[in-house]
Every structure is written in C-alpha cells, then in structure tokens.
Amino acid sequence: MITFFDATLTTVLAAIFVFGLLIFVHELGHFVFAKLTGMRVDEFAIGFGPKIIGYQYGETFYSLRIFPLGGYNKIAGMDLEEDDDERAFGRKPLWARALMIFGGALMNFILPVILFAMIFSIRGFDVPTDESIIGQVITGRPAAQAGLQAGDRITAIDEQPVNTWAEMVRTINSNPGHQLVLLVQRNSETFKTIVTPELDPNLQRGLIGVGPLLLHTEPTLLASVGYAFTQTALILKEMVMGIAHMITGTASFDVAGPLGVAQMAGQAAQIGIMRLLELTAIVSLNLGLINLLPLPALDGGHIVILILEGIRKKPISKSAIYTIQMIGFALILALVVTSTYKDILRFKFF
C-alpha cells in the first residue's frame, strides 16, 4: 500500500527528474552549438543556486549547484552587456546566433527519439493490425451501446464488404450522425447491429469509440530507432495541430503548469520507469515546441529578432531588446500563474 508520504516523495523525485533532465538537455543544446560556432562560454551549470562543486576546464567553468532543476549557460554577450571579445554572441554572424538559440529546442526534439528507442528496444510495443477486428471498445460510446465487443470482426457496413480496418474507418469517419448497419462475426456467430457515429468537433469526422487489434512486437535496436523517429514525428504533429486549434479557438486553452506536470510525473513514476520515460519524452517535445513560438523571451522570439535584424541590415537597439524581453517575461509569468492556479483547482491541493 502506497502511503501519502511515499506518493509525495515519489512525485517530488519524479518532478526533479523530469524538469532537471529537460532543462539540462535544453541548455546542453545551447552549450554545444555555442562551442561549435566559436562563442565564448564562461560557465555551464547543472542546477541553480549556490555552487556545490566546480571545475575550470579551458575557458569554461563547469559547476554543479544545489537546486537540481535544470541548468544554465553564461555566454559572452548574451546579457546585453558590452563585450569587446570577438567571440561574443553579438559579434557572430546571424546564422551562428540563430543556430545557437535553436540548439536548445533541437535537443528537446532529439531526447524523445533516444527515450522512445530505449523504451521500444527494452519493452517492445504494440502494432495495430489492418484487419477489421475490434481490439478495444470504449465504454459509453456508440460501439459499446450497440453491443460490440473486443474480438468482433466487421465484415460489412450497409451491405458493402469490409476487408480492412482502413476501409471500416473511412466509412465510419465519413458518416457522422448517420445510422450504419454492421455485419459482425463473433466466434462462429454472425449478426447485424446498428451504430450511429458521433461527430468529433475537433477532427470533424464520425467516431464510434473502437480501437484496432494490437499485436506485440520486440524490435531490434536499429528498428527501435526508426520507430522512435516515427513516434516522435506523430506526437509532434498532434501537438502542432493542438496549438493551432487553441490559437484559432476551435479548442479550449488548457495547458498544464509546473504543478500539473509534477503531478503527472508522480503518477507515471508509480506505474513504472518506462511510463515516466514516456511522459518525459512527451513533455520534452512540448517544451521544445513552445520554446520555438515567436514570443518575446522565448527562443522563437530571439530568432524573430535576429530575422528582423537581417532584414534591417543593422542590429536592434539594446533598449528595444530589453523592453521586448521584459514584456515576454511578463507574459510567461502570467501564463505560469494562470496554469498553476488551474492545476490547484484541478488536483484540489487545498
């Protein structure tokens, strides 16, 4: 039996792991591309706050700090101060500065590929078949209400033969709100049932609440890497669509804050390390994508400033950049406060 203390400790440790790893990887991306483009990195720190240990190697001071929630880089010229060093951020060409800034998000996109490859090679994964066999039925949805069960094979819809799962899905998707007569084979029995697909407002297609039959596979390490790229691309595509729906108002603006992510990390850790790694991969993609939004104070905002500098053929004034960054920090702070407040209401912390 898991006690409240055990659950709280698990949540704290899981949150430190997720936030620490993601921010560390993000800052590592900036560090690597700063070095590759010849920028002077004065310090690379793991964690924040007072220093625990440190080591000077070459021009860079590497430190481990007391609060294990991420890290930071001290790159010459990044804090808008005057710097006469030719290797300062502001002295580098636009492409080098943009590449260094993009490096953080890039590492957040690479990490999920590594994590998914590990998960797939160790645990394997389930692959949906293209047979018109129902693998799962969601309670309360049209399929369950029509009496369909896992293992049922759909052989025809409205007297039209169905040979594959893709054929069945196309017919259901294109008939929201219309009654469909399904010919069902269950063991040695064949019968008909009527189901009416529901219209999904986001996808704008009919759904009945079923999933395909899944077959477990144990891929090689090389195959796992390929599947990891595919999985990462699919999740990233869904995230982009989700953000687009929120911006256009076709979906509600619902973003989990730090407390919400910590709560999910604790729940994932209680299930197992693989589930925690899955969550870490998803949050990493989310972090990388959000960081590329063209908003002040985010990496995407910095890239927009560099693009404007290239168009104008001259640098934007430091006072203007400072004002833009302050506006960005204010917007981010407001978002964090709002999302945290929603987390408190959602999880009933008080």
C-alpha positions in Angstrom: 0.0 0.0 0.0 1.4 3.4 -1.0 1.2 5.9 1.8 0.7 9.7 1.3 4.4 10.2 2.3 5.5 7.7 -0.3 3.4 9.2 -3.0 4.6 12.7 -2.2 8.2 11.7 -2.2 7.7 9.8 -5.5 6.1 12.9 -7.0 9.0 15.2 -5.8 11.7 12.9 -7.1 9.9 12.3 -10.4 9.4 16.0 -10.9 13.1 16.7 -10.2 14.0 14.0 -12.7 11.7 15.3 -15.5 12.3 19.1 -15.0 16.0 18.6 -14.3 16.6 16.4 -17.4 14.6 18.5 -19.8 16.1 21.9 -18.8 19.6 20.4 -18.6 19.2 18.9 -22.2 17.8 22.2 -23.4 20.8 24.2 -22.0 23.2 21.5 -23.3 21.9 22.2 -26.8 22.7 25.9 -26.4 26.1 25.0 -25.0 27.1 22.6 -27.8 26.1 25.0 -30.6 27.7 27.9 -28.9 31.0 26.0 -28.8 30.6 24.7 -32.4 30.0 28.3 -33.6 33.0 29.6 -31.7 31.3 31.6 -29.0 32.9 32.0 -25.6 31.0 30.1 -22.9 32.2 31.3 -19.5 30.1 28.9 -17.4 28.0 25.8 -17.9 26.0 24.9 -14.7 23.9 22.0 -13.8 21.3 23.2 -11.3 20.8 26.6 -9.8 21.7 28.4 -6.6 24.9 28.1 -4.5 27.7 26.1 -6.1 28.4 22.6 -4.7 31.4 21.8 -6.8 33.1 23.4 -9.8 35.9 22.8 -12.2 37.6 25.1 -14.6 38.4 23.4 -18.0 39.8 25.7 -20.6 37.8 28.9 -20.8 34.6 27.4 -19.3 33.8 26.9 -15.7 31.6 23.7 -15.1 29.6 23.7 -11.9 27.1 21.6 -10.0 24.6 23.7 -8.0 22.4 23.0 -5.1 18.9 23.1 -6.8 18.8 20.2 -9.3 16.2 21.7 -11.6 17.9 22.3 -14.9 21.0 24.4 -15.6 22.2 27.5 -17.5 24.9 28.9 -19.8 26.8 32.1 -19.3 27.7 33.0 -22.9 29.7 36.2 -23.5 27.5 39.0 -24.8 24.1 37.3 -24.1 23.1 39.6 -21.3 23.2 42.8 -23.4 26.4 44.0 -21.7 29.2 45.5 -23.8 31.7 42.8 -24.7 34.8 43.6 -26.8 35.6 39.9 -27.3 35.3 38.9 -30.9 33.8 35.6 -29.8 30.9 37.3 -28.0 27.3 36.4 -29.1 26.7 39.7 -30.7 29.9 39.5 -32.8 28.9 36.3 -34.5 27.0 36.1 -37.8 23.2 35.9 -37.8 23.2 32.2 -38.8 25.5 31.3 -35.9 23.4 33.1 -33.4 20.2 31.6 -34.7 21.8 28.1 -34.7 22.9 28.5 -31.0 19.4 29.7 -30.0 17.7 26.9 -31.9 20.1 24.3 -30.4 18.1 24.1 -27.1 14.8 23.2 -28.8 16.6 20.8 -31.2 17.9 18.8 -28.2 14.4 18.7 -26.8 13.4 17.1 -30.1 16.3 14.7 -30.1 15.8 13.5 -26.5 12.4 11.9 -27.2 13.9 9.9 -30.1 16.5 8.5 -27.7 14.0 7.8 -24.9 11.5 6.1 -27.3 14.2 4.0 -28.8 15.2 2.8 -25.3 11.6 2.0 -24.4 10.9 0.2 -27.6 14.1 -1.9 -27.5 13.5 -2.9 -23.9 9.8 -3.3 -23.6 8.7 -3.6 -27.2 5.4 -2.1 -28.4 2.1 -3.0 -29.9 1.4 -2.6 -33.6 -2.2 -2.2 -34.9 -3.2 -4.7 -37.5 -5.1 -3.7 -40.6 -7.7 -6.5 -40.1 -11.3 -5.2 -39.4 -11.2 -6.8 -35.9 -12.1 -4.6 -32.9 -9.3 -4.6 -30.3 -10.9 -2.3 -27.8 -14.3 -0.7 -27.1 -14.7 2.5 -25.2 -17.4 2.4 -22.5 -20.4 4.7 -23.2 -19.6 5.3 -26.9 -21.8 4.3 -29.8 -19.9 0.9 -30.4 -20.4 -0.1 -26.7 -24.1 1.0 -26.9 -24.6 -1.2 -30.0 -23.2 -4.2 -28.1 -19.9 -4.5 -30.0 -17.1 -6.3 -28.1 -13.3 -6.7 -28.4 -12.6 -9.5 -30.9 -15.6 -8.8 -33.1 -14.8 -8.8 -36.9 -16.7 -6.3 -39.0 -17.3 -8.0 -42.4 -19.7 -5.4 -44.0 -21.2 -2.0 -43.5 -24.6 -1.2 -45.1 -24.1 -4.5 -47.1 -20.8 -3.3 -48.5 -18.0 -5.8 -47.8 -15.2 -4.6 -45.4 -11.8 -6.3 -45.7 -9.5 -4.0 -43.8 -9.5 -1.7 -40.8 -8.7 1.3 -43.0 -11.9 0.6 -45.1 -14.0 0.4 -42.0 -12.6 3.6 -40.5 -13.1 5.6 -43.8 -16.8 4.6 -43.9 -17.3 5.5 -40.2 -15.4 8.8 -40.4 -17.5 9.9 -43.4 -20.9 9.2 -41.8 -21.3 11.2 -38.6 -24.9 11.2 -37.4 -26.0 8.5 -39.9 -27.1 5.0 -38.9 -24.9 2.3 -40.2 -25.8 -1.4 -40.3 -22.8 -3.5 -39.3 -22.4 -7.2 -40.2 -20.5 -8.7 -37.3 -18.7 -12.0 -36.9 -18.2 -13.1 -33.3 -16.7 -16.6 -33.0 -18.9 -18.8 -35.1 -21.9 -16.4 -34.9 -22.8 -13.7 -37.4 -25.3 -11.0 -36.7 -26.2 -7.4 -37.6 -26.2 -4.3 -35.3 -26.9 -0.6 -35.9 -24.4 2.0 -34.8 -24.5 5.8 -35.3 -21.1 7.5 -35.4 -20.7 10.6 -33.3 -19.2 13.8 -34.8 -15.9 14.7 -33.2 -15.9 18.6 -33.2 -12.1 18.8 -33.4 -11.5 16.2 -36.1 -14.7 16.9 -37.9 -15.3 13.2 -38.5 -17.5 10.4 -37.3 -16.3 8.1 -34.4 -17.8 5.1 -32.7 -15.3 4.5 -29.9 -13.3 1.5 -31.0 -9.6 0.7 -31.5 -7.8 -1.8 -33.7 -6.4 -5.2 -32.7 -2.8 -4.8 -31.4 0.0 -7.3 -31.9 3.0 -7.1 -29.6 6.4 -6.9 -31.3 10.0 -6.9 -30.0 12.1 -4.9 -32.5 15.9 -4.8 -32.8 17.7 -1.7 -31.5 18.1 -0.3 -35.1 14.4 -0.9 -35.8 13.6 0.8 -32.4 15.4 3.9 -33.5 13.3 4.0 -36.7 10.1 3.5 -34.8 11.2 6.2 -32.3 11.6 8.8 -35.1 8.1 7.9 -36.3 6.5 8.1 -32.9 8.2 11.4 -32.2 7.0 12.8 -35.5 3.4 11.7 -34.9 3.3 13.2 -31.4 4.9 16.4 -32.6 2.3 16.7 -35.4 -0.6 16.2 -32.9 0.9 18.9 -30.7 1.2 21.4 -33.6 -2.4 20.7 -34.5 -3.5 21.2 -30.9 -1.7 24.5 -30.6 -3.3 25.6 -33.9 -6.8 24.6 -32.6 -6.2 26.6 -29.4 -5.0 29.7 -31.4 -8.0 29.6 -33.7 -10.4 29.0 -30.9 -11.6 25.6 -32.1 -10.3 24.0 -28.9 -10.2 25.3 -25.3 -6.9 26.7 -24.0 -5.9 24.1 -21.4 -2.2 24.0 -20.6 -0.8 22.1 -17.5 1.6 24.2 -15.3 4.5 23.1 -13.3 2.3 21.6 -10.6 0.3 19.7 -13.2 3.4 18.2 -14.8 4.8 17.3 -11.4 1.5 15.5 -10.5 1.6 13.6 -13.8 5.3 12.7 -13.3 4.4 11.3 -9.8 1.6 9.2 -11.2 3.7 7.9 -14.1 6.6 7.0 -11.7 4.2 5.0 -9.6 3.3 2.9 -12.6 6.9 2.4 -13.6 10.1 3.8 -15.0 9.0 3.2 -18.6 5.9 5.3 -18.2 7.9 8.0 -16.6 10.3 8.0 -19.6 7.3 8.2 -22.0 6.0 11.2 -20.1 9.5 12.8 -20.2 9.6 12.4 -23.9 6.2 14.0 -24.5 6.9 16.9 -22.1 10.3 17.4 -23.9 8.6 17.7 -27.2 6.1 20.1 -25.7 8.9 22.2 -24.2 10.8 22.3 -27.5 7.8 23.3 -29.5 6.6 26.0 -27.1 10.1 27.5 -26.9 10.0 28.0 -30.7 6.8 30.1 -30.6 7.6 33.6 -31.8 7.0 35.2 -28.4 9.4 37.6 -26.6 11.7 35.9 -24.1 11.3 32.5 -25.7 13.9 31.1 -28.2 11.4 31.6 -31.0 11.2 35.3 -30.1 15.0 35.6 -30.1 15.1 34.1 -33.6 12.4 36.6 -34.8 14.6 39.4 -33.5 17.6 38.0 -35.5 15.4 37.7 -38.6 14.4 41.4 -38.2 18.0 42.3 -37.7 18.9 40.6 -41.0 16.0 42.4 -42.8 17.0 45.8 -41.4 20.7 45.1 -42.1 21.6 46.6 -38.7 21.2 45.4 -35.0 18.1 46.3 -33.0 19.0 48.6 -30.1 19.7 47.0 -26.7 17.0 49.1 -25.1 14.4 47.8 -27.5 15.5 44.2 -27.0 15.4 44.8 -23.2 11.8 46.1 -23.4 10.7 43.2 -25.6 12.2 40.7 -23.2 10.5 42.3 -20.2 7.2 42.1 -22.0 7.9 38.5 -22.8 8.8 37.7 -19.2 5.6 39.3 -18.0 3.5 37.2 -20.4 5.3 34.0 -19.5 4.8 34.8 -15.7 1.1 35.4 -16.3 0.8 32.1 -18.2 2.7 30.2 -15.4 0.5 31.8 -12.7 -2.7 31.0 -14.6 -1.7 27.4 -15.4 -0.6 26.8 -11.8 -3.9 28.2 -10.5 -5.8 25.8 -12.8 -3.5 22.9 -11.5 -4.5 23.8 -8.0 -8.2 23.7 -8.9 -7.9 20.5 -11.0 -6.0 18.5 -8.4 -7.6 20.0 -5.3 -4.3 20.7 -3.5 -6.2 22.8 -0.9 
